[in-house]
Amino acid sequence: MPPAARLLPRIGAILAGLGLAIALMAMLGLSLVFASGTPRHDNGAGNAMQADPCDASPYGIRVVSGTAEAAVGVANAVVYRLPEGEPSGAQPLGPITRSLASDDQGCLQGRVEISAGDKLVALLPITHTSAYTLYYTSARPGRNELVMQPVSEPGVVDLVVSPENPLYLFNLDVALEWDARTDGIFLNDLAESIKRSSELLYDVSNGQMALGKVRVFQNRENWLGADAVVYASNSIRPRATMGGVVSQPTSDV
């Protein structure tokens, strides 16, 4: 069981207590460690060199698991790109409507738009529920900042995902008692609260948890089914219900 799993019984109280903790922090709190690709060889006479299926001009990306000596390509991983010089704001590679995913050989399918100096990280989904998704990533958090490796020489970039780098992304449904869609000041405050809350969650979990997919409902819509509700009155004190995403009593030690 990944270390983060032991924190699951507490996560409901943490998230509900945050109140406005309702989004995935921009960078997901990840870093990158990757090795340059190596040429593949066949088993025939003379060990003739074959073309790398992930090779593209000028860059290709392959997502693998295992060790550098025995790496195996993995399917359905997505890769995030942080442009050179940007401190945050990584986005998944691919069109706006659909992120590129790796195939059975680990090759990221589609046109890859990266440049020298960019930074990459791969996320491989392992477990998915309505409440959260567990990913194995190619990254580990640094002490004070993300330890990231820039893209350098053209060729195939191998991103190695590992269970030693787990990341839980928690989904949240949040219901507002009023319709705030025209309240710009509130929405700006909400955005800042989102960032602070996800950073707190990432910090207390030692880089293993953040906020994932979030839905915000207006004017009491989905009021009874939401994970968090926000009242229009400031006289109501924040409170949380223990239990979180677990469905039965679970020891947290």
C-alpha positions as CSV (number, residue, x, y, z in Angstrom):
1,M,0.0,0.0,0.0
2,P,1.4,3.4,-0.9
3,P,2.3,5.6,2.1
4,A,-0.4,8.1,1.2
5,A,-3.2,5.5,1.6
6,R,-2.7,5.6,5.4
7,L,-3.9,9.3,5.3
8,L,-7.2,8.5,3.6
9,P,-9.4,8.3,6.7
10,R,-8.3,11.9,7.6
11,I,-8.7,13.4,4.1
12,G,-12.4,14.1,4.4
13,A,-11.9,16.2,7.5
14,I,-9.0,18.1,5.9
15,L,-10.8,18.9,2.7
16,A,-14.2,19.7,4.3
17,G,-12.4,22.0,6.8
18,L,-10.8,23.9,4.0
19,G,-14.2,25.1,2.8
20,L,-12.9,26.6,-0.4
21,A,-10.4,23.9,-1.2
22,I,-11.8,23.0,-4.6
23,A,-9.2,22.7,-7.3
24,L,-6.0,21.1,-8.5
25,M,-3.0,23.3,-8.0
26,A,-1.5,24.3,-11.3
27,M,1.7,22.4,-11.1
28,L,0.4,19.4,-9.2
29,G,3.5,19.6,-7.0
30,L,5.6,17.4,-9.1
31,S,9.2,17.1,-10.3
32,L,10.8,15.3,-13.1
33,V,13.5,12.7,-13.4
34,F,14.2,11.2,-16.9
35,A,16.9,9.5,-18.8
36,S,17.6,9.9,-22.5
37,G,16.3,7.1,-24.7
38,T,18.5,4.3,-25.9
39,P,18.3,2.5,-29.3
40,R,16.4,-0.7,-29.5
41,H,18.0,-3.9,-31.1
42,D,16.5,-7.0,-32.6
43,N,17.5,-10.5,-31.7
44,G,18.6,-11.5,-35.2
45,A,22.1,-12.2,-36.5
46,G,24.4,-9.3,-36.1
47,N,22.1,-7.6,-33.6
48,A,21.0,-5.1,-36.3
49,M,19.7,-1.8,-35.0
50,Q,16.0,-1.1,-35.4
51,A,14.1,2.2,-35.5
52,D,12.8,3.4,-32.2
53,P,8.9,3.3,-32.4
54,C,8.8,6.4,-30.2
55,D,11.2,8.4,-32.3
56,A,9.9,11.6,-33.8
57,S,11.4,14.8,-35.1
58,P,12.8,16.5,-33.2
59,Y,11.4,15.0,-29.9
60,G,9.5,11.9,-28.9
61,I,8.3,10.9,-25.5
62,R,8.1,7.4,-24.0
63,V,6.6,6.5,-20.6
64,V,8.0,3.4,-18.9
65,S,7.9,1.6,-15.6
66,G,10.6,-0.4,-13.9
67,T,14.4,0.2,-13.8
68,A,16.5,1.8,-16.4
69,E,17.9,-1.7,-17.3
70,A,14.5,-3.4,-17.5
71,A,12.0,-0.6,-18.4
72,V,8.6,-1.5,-19.9
73,G,6.4,0.8,-21.8
74,V,3.0,1.6,-20.2
75,A,-0.2,2.7,-21.8
76,N,-2.7,5.5,-20.9
77,A,-0.2,7.8,-19.2
78,V,-0.5,11.5,-19.8
79,V,2.4,14.0,-19.8
80,Y,2.4,17.5,-18.5
81,R,4.7,20.2,-20.0
82,L,6.0,23.3,-18.1
83,P,7.3,25.8,-20.7
84,E,10.9,27.1,-20.2
85,G,11.1,30.0,-17.8
86,E,7.6,29.5,-16.3
87,P,7.4,28.8,-12.5
88,S,4.0,27.1,-12.7
89,G,1.1,26.4,-15.0
90,A,2.0,23.0,-16.5
91,Q,-0.5,21.8,-19.0
92,P,-1.1,18.3,-20.5
93,L,0.3,17.7,-23.9
94,G,-2.3,17.6,-26.7
95,P,-5.3,19.5,-27.9
96,I,-7.4,21.5,-25.5
97,T,-10.2,18.9,-25.8
98,R,-8.1,15.8,-25.4
99,S,-4.8,15.0,-23.7
100,L,-2.4,12.8,-25.6
101,A,-1.9,9.4,-24.0
102,S,0.8,6.7,-24.3
103,D,0.2,3.5,-26.3
104,D,1.1,-0.1,-25.3
105,Q,4.8,0.6,-26.0
106,G,4.7,3.7,-23.9
107,C,5.0,6.1,-26.9
108,L,3.0,9.3,-26.5
109,Q,0.7,9.4,-29.5
110,G,0.2,12.5,-31.6
111,R,2.2,15.6,-32.4
112,V,4.4,16.5,-29.4
113,E,4.9,20.2,-29.0
114,I,8.0,20.6,-26.7
115,S,11.2,22.6,-26.9
116,A,14.6,22.6,-25.4
117,G,14.4,24.0,-21.8
118,D,10.8,22.7,-21.2
119,K,10.1,20.4,-18.3
120,L,8.0,17.3,-18.4
121,V,6.3,14.9,-15.9
122,A,4.2,11.7,-16.6
123,L,1.1,10.6,-14.7
124,L,0.0,6.9,-15.0
125,P,-3.5,6.2,-13.5
126,I,-3.5,3.2,-11.3
127,T,-6.8,3.3,-9.3
128,H,-9.9,5.4,-10.1
129,T,-13.0,6.0,-8.0
130,S,-15.6,8.7,-8.0
131,A,-13.8,10.3,-5.1
132,Y,-10.1,10.2,-6.2
133,T,-7.6,8.8,-8.7
134,L,-4.2,7.4,-7.7
135,Y,-1.4,8.0,-10.1
136,Y,2.2,6.8,-10.3
137,T,4.3,9.6,-11.5
138,S,7.8,10.2,-12.9
139,A,8.5,12.8,-10.3
140,R,9.4,13.4,-6.7
141,P,8.9,16.6,-4.8
142,G,12.0,18.6,-3.8
143,R,12.7,20.1,-0.4
144,N,11.8,23.7,-1.3
145,E,10.9,23.5,-5.0
146,L,10.2,21.0,-7.7
147,V,13.3,19.1,-8.8
148,M,12.8,19.3,-12.6
149,Q,14.9,18.2,-15.5
150,P,14.7,20.3,-18.6
151,V,14.4,18.8,-22.1
152,S,17.7,19.1,-23.8
153,E,19.0,17.2,-26.8
154,P,16.5,16.1,-29.5
155,G,15.5,12.5,-29.4
156,V,13.3,10.3,-27.3
157,V,12.7,11.3,-23.7
158,D,12.0,8.4,-21.3
159,L,9.8,9.3,-18.3
160,V,10.0,6.5,-15.7
161,V,6.8,6.3,-13.5
162,S,7.2,4.6,-10.1
163,P,5.0,3.5,-7.1
164,E,7.6,5.4,-5.1
165,N,6.1,8.6,-6.5
166,P,2.4,8.3,-5.8
167,L,-0.1,11.1,-6.2
168,Y,-3.7,11.1,-5.1
169,L,-5.9,13.6,-6.8
170,F,-9.2,14.1,-4.9
171,N,-12.4,15.1,-6.8
172,L,-14.7,17.6,-5.1
173,D,-18.3,18.8,-5.6
174,V,-18.8,22.2,-4.1
175,A,-22.2,23.8,-3.8
176,L,-22.8,27.6,-3.2
177,E,-25.9,28.8,-1.6
178,W,-26.1,31.7,-4.0
179,D,-25.4,32.3,-7.7
180,A,-21.8,33.8,-7.7
181,R,-21.2,33.7,-11.5
182,T,-21.4,37.5,-11.8
183,D,-19.4,38.2,-8.6
184,G,-15.9,38.8,-9.9
185,I,-14.4,39.7,-6.5
186,F,-15.7,36.5,-4.9
187,L,-14.5,34.4,-7.8
188,N,-11.0,36.0,-7.5
189,D,-10.9,35.3,-3.8
190,L,-12.1,31.7,-4.6
191,A,-9.2,31.2,-7.0
192,E,-6.7,32.3,-4.4
193,S,-8.3,30.0,-1.8
194,I,-8.1,27.1,-4.2
195,K,-4.4,27.6,-4.7
196,R,-3.6,27.9,-1.0
197,S,-5.8,25.0,0.0
198,S,-4.2,22.6,-2.6
199,E,-0.8,23.7,-1.6
200,L,-1.6,23.0,2.1
201,L,-2.9,19.5,1.2
202,Y,0.2,18.8,-0.9
203,D,2.4,20.0,1.9
204,V,0.9,18.0,4.8
205,S,0.9,14.8,2.7
206,N,4.6,15.2,1.7
207,G,3.8,15.7,-1.9
208,Q,1.4,12.7,-2.3
209,M,-2.0,14.5,-2.4
210,A,-3.6,17.4,-4.2
211,L,-7.0,18.4,-5.5
212,G,-8.2,17.0,-8.8
213,K,-11.4,17.4,-10.8
214,V,-13.8,19.9,-9.2
215,R,-17.4,20.8,-9.9
216,V,-18.9,24.0,-8.5
217,F,-22.7,24.2,-8.3
218,Q,-24.5,27.5,-8.0
219,N,-27.7,28.5,-6.1
220,R,-28.0,25.4,-3.9
221,E,-27.8,23.0,-6.9
222,N,-26.6,19.5,-5.7
223,W,-26.8,20.9,-2.2
224,L,-27.3,17.5,-0.5
225,G,-24.8,15.6,-2.6
226,A,-21.9,18.0,-2.5
227,D,-18.7,17.3,-0.6
228,A,-18.6,20.9,0.6
229,V,-21.2,23.6,0.9
230,V,-20.7,27.3,1.2
231,Y,-23.4,29.4,2.9
232,A,-24.2,32.9,2.0
233,S,-24.3,33.9,5.7
234,N,-21.0,34.6,7.5
235,S,-22.6,33.8,10.9
236,I,-22.4,30.0,10.2
237,R,-19.2,28.6,11.6
238,P,-17.2,26.2,9.4
239,R,-17.6,22.5,10.3
240,A,-16.7,19.1,8.9
241,T,-18.1,15.6,9.0
242,M,-15.5,12.9,9.7
243,G,-15.2,10.0,7.3
244,G,-14.0,11.4,4.0
245,V,-13.8,8.9,1.1
246,V,-13.8,5.7,3.2
247,S,-17.0,3.7,3.3
248,Q,-16.3,1.8,6.5
249,P,-14.4,2.4,9.8
250,T,-10.7,2.5,9.0
251,S,-7.7,2.7,11.4
252,D,-5.5,5.7,10.7
253,V,-2.4,4.3,12.4
